[in-house]
Each structure stands twice: as C-alpha cells, then as structure tokens.
C-alpha cells in the first residue's frame, strides 16, 4: 500500500502541517499497560447502602462494582503505606 500525499489543503492548514512536530510514541505496548496484581479472595460484609452506592455508580460507568470498591481500598492503603494521611 503506497502512501498518498494530501496536496490540496487550505494555506493555513498547509502551513500548520509544515510547522508540525513529530512526537515519538511514548506509550508502552498494550501488554504492558495493565499489569495484573496479585489478589486475595475474601468474604466481607458491607453496609447495604454502601454496596448499593457502588453498584449504581459502577453501572453508570460500565464497570464491575467490585472493581470500584477494590480501587477505593487500594487508594486508601497506598496513601497510608506512604505516610500520607487522607485530607
């Protein structure tokens, strides 16, 4: 497949293209974007109001509610592991 060159751009766009800077790809490959962390299965009783809240918000964002709860716990633990108390 040969690359076609666009040569009929309006002068302002053509000038912008000439002045554009090529930026090297800085993203890691897809297999390195999300690292699988070790998890532990537990049984935990939570307040119904809290679970309902996470289920609603998770549904609005199209993600599993357990993942949201896990993320909140991870953020909390990370802050205290590094000696930063929550606001």
ZIMO-V657896 format. One record per pair of residues at least 24 apart in sequence whose ideal C-beta (glycine too) atoms are under 6 Angstrom apart, sorted by sequence separation. I is the first residue (numbers start at 1). J is the second residue. If there is no record, write none. Layout:
BEGIN
i=I j=J
i=I j=J
END
This chain:
BEGIN
none
END
